[in-house]
Amino acid sequence: MKILIVNNTRIPAAKYGGTERMIWWLGNELNRLGHEVIYLVAGGSSCPFAKVLVYDPLVDMNLQVPDDIDVVHFHFQVSNFTKKPYIINVHNNPGYGHQLDNNSVFVSADHAARHGSKVFVHHGLDPDDYPRPDLQKKRTHAHFLAKAAWRVKNVQGAINVATQSGNKLIVLGGTRLNLKMGLRFTPNLNVKFKGMVDNEQKSAVFNSSKALLFPVLWHEPFGLAIIESLYFGCPVLGTPYGSLPELVTPEVGLLSNSQQALADGLKNIGAFNNQLCHDYAVENFTVKLMAQKYIGLYQQVIKGECLNNTEPTLLEASPKYLNWNK
């Protein structure tokens, strides 16, 4: 197949870039499987294994897609696209009342079900993109990975869990002083802030971490940090919201909306097996599995099938912040 992958940001990801890294891994795996991949992405992008076209948000999408493409894989919402068979990945939590395209694909079963759909593909990481985990290395801290400025990511909850359990915490994706969302300053010196980090820096933190703290206050669509952490042998301690119950089994983590319960879990983190966490990630969340599932969806739309019988839409509005018991 000749597959066009479309996103409105630049590749490769300079720092974290969850969606950018996912489409990079997917394109690379499709290329390895013998498909021809072309990217239509923001200016300044480059890729050694695929041709890159520059996306222009001011031009009709039908005019930007080459004539010889078999299928288009969008990673943001488009409308009135009729030129070629296509699917649209939904990576976020669209607002209540927003109608999505019939060919929408979600990133977890929960994400799909909340929108009245059964169509989803879990993200999968590319092990070749990471250093090999040292599962025997001494673990000295817990870590948090998300945009800490977003209150739904609950960095303060993660800080409290680490402090309450007597553990150090490294925050990836945030700074001690944050002025973007109002004045926020974290005086707790038990917490180290690394800001936005590249893959090498992040991997080093993961490989010496006891656990990922992920106490989100919303229905997380997927959570790439979860499978990355598991790949490095880190159990996941988080809240039971969104995708987490389907990603984090009792063998590889603990889910609770109680700060005390997660702190107790971190105190007893030795009950989890680092090798088992790594093996679980490799068995369930790799780019090979992800690519196979997307190929199946490409084949469906090429045959003229719609992925969803009706336009997906959020079935029930959620509170702005889900429950967190301090």
Buried (B, 14 or more C-beta within 10 A) or exposed (E): BEBBBBBBBBBBBEBBBBBBBBBBBBBBBBBEEEBBBBBBBBEEBEBEEBEBBEBBEEEEBEEBBBEEBBBBBBBBBBEEBEBBBBBBBBBEBBEEEEEBBBBBBBBBBBBBEBBBBEBBBBBBBBBEBBEEBEBEEEBEBBBBBBBBBBBBBBBBBBBBBBBBBEBBBBBBBBBBEBEEEEEBEBEEEEBBBBEBBEBEBBBBBBBBBBBBBBBBBBBBBBBBBBBBBBBBBBBBBBBEBBBBBBBBEEEBBBBBBBBBBBBBBBEEBEEBBBEBBBBBBBEBBBBEBBBEBBBEBBBBBBEEEEBBEEBBBBEEEBEEEBEBEE
